[in-house]
Amino acid sequence: MNKLMELYRDRIVGAISGLDRIRFRGTLRWLASERGMGTFMNQARILLKDFSGWVNGLTAQVRDSCESRAKDLGIEVRYLMSSGVDKEKLARQIAADKGLRKVPSACWVW
C-alpha cells in the first residue's frame, strides 16, 4: 500500500484507514462452520452453556482496545445505529470537517 501511495502521491488527496471491514481468511475460515466452531470450543475448553459469557467478554476486550486506541489518537468514537450507514462517506465527511487529509487508524487488535 505504501508503494502505491508513493507512486501516486501527486494525485492522492487523502487516505482513510481503519477497521470498518474485516475479512477472515486462512486458518480462521474453519470457524465459519458449526463443526469448526465446535472443534474450536472443545479445544479452548469452552462449554456451550458458557459461550455467551465468553464471547461477550471477548467483544468487550475488542471494544475497549479500540476505544483506548482512539482516545490515545484523539479520535472521536461514534456508534452507528444502522449497518446501512455509508461508513466511507461518513469518514470522509468527518475528515473534511476537521480539515484532515489523512485519517489515522483508530483500532488495532492483535
FILO-659081 format. One record per residue (C-alpha): chain; x negated, y, z negated. Coordinates in steps of 0.5 Angstrom, whole numbers, padded with zeros to 4 digits. Each point is the difference from the previous one (the first is absolute). Layout:
# FILO-659081
A/X/Y/Z
...
//
This chain:
# FILO-659081
A/0000/0000/0000
A/-0006/0005/-0002
A/-0003/-0001/0007
A/0007/0001/0003
A/0000/0007/-0004
A/-0007/0002/0002
A/0001/-0002/0007
A/0007/0005/0001
A/-0002/0005/-0006
A/0001/0005/0005
A/0007/-0002/0002
A/0003/-0002/-0007
A/0004/0005/-0004
A/0000/-0004/-0007
A/0001/-0007/-0002
A/0004/-0004/-0005
A/-0002/-0006/-0004
A/0004/-0004/-0006
A/0003/-0006/-0001
A/0007/0001/0003
A/0000/-0006/0004
A/-0003/-0006/-0003
A/-0002/-0006/0005
A/-0001/-0007/-0004
A/-0005/-0005/0005
A/-0005/-0005/-0001
A/0000/-0004/-0007
A/0007/0003/-0002
A/0004/-0002/0005
A/0002/-0006/-0004
A/0003/0004/-0005
A/0006/0001/0005
A/0003/-0007/0000
A/0004/-0003/-0006
A/-0005/-0006/0000
A/-0006/0005/0000
A/0003/0004/-0006
A/0001/-0006/-0004
A/-0007/-0002/0001
A/-0003/0007/-0002
A/0005/0000/-0006
A/-0003/-0007/-0002
A/-0007/0001/0001
A/0001/0007/-0004
A/0004/-0004/-0005
A/0006/0005/0000
A/0007/-0004/-0001
A/0005/0002/0004
A/0004/0003/-0006
A/-0006/0005/-0002
A/-0001/0002/0008
A/0005/0006/-0001
A/-0004/0003/-0006
A/-0007/-0002/0003
A/0002/0004/0007
A/0003/0006/-0004
A/-0007/0000/-0004
A/-0004/0000/0007
A/0005/0005/0003
A/-0002/0005/-0006
A/-0007/-0001/0001
A/0000/0002/0007
A/0005/0006/-0001
A/-0005/0002/-0006
A/-0006/-0001/0004
A/0003/0004/0006
A/0003/0006/-0005
A/-0007/0000/-0003
A/-0004/0001/0006
A/0005/0005/0003
A/-0001/0004/-0006
A/-0007/0000/0000
A/0000/0003/0007
A/0005/0005/-0002
A/0005/-0003/0005
A/0008/0000/-0002
A/0003/-0007/-0001
A/0007/0000/0004
A/0005/-0006/-0001
A/0004/0000/0006
A/0008/-0002/-0001
A/0000/-0004/0007
A/-0004/-0004/0004
A/0003/0004/0006
A/-0004/0006/-0001
A/-0006/0001/0005
A/-0006/0000/-0004
A/-0005/0002/0005
A/0005/0006/0002
A/0000/0002/-0008
A/-0007/-0001/-0001
A/-0002/0005/0006
A/0005/0005/-0003
A/-0003/0000/-0007
A/-0007/0000/0003
A/0003/0006/0005
A/0003/0004/-0006
A/-0007/-0001/-0004
A/-0004/0002/0005
A/-0004/-0007/0001
A/-0003/-0002/0006
A/-0002/-0007/-0003
A/0004/-0004/-0006
A/-0004/-0004/-0004
A/0002/-0007/-0002
A/0004/0000/-0007
A/0000/-0007/-0001
A/-0005/-0006/0000
A/0002/-0006/-0004
A/-0006/-0006/0000
//
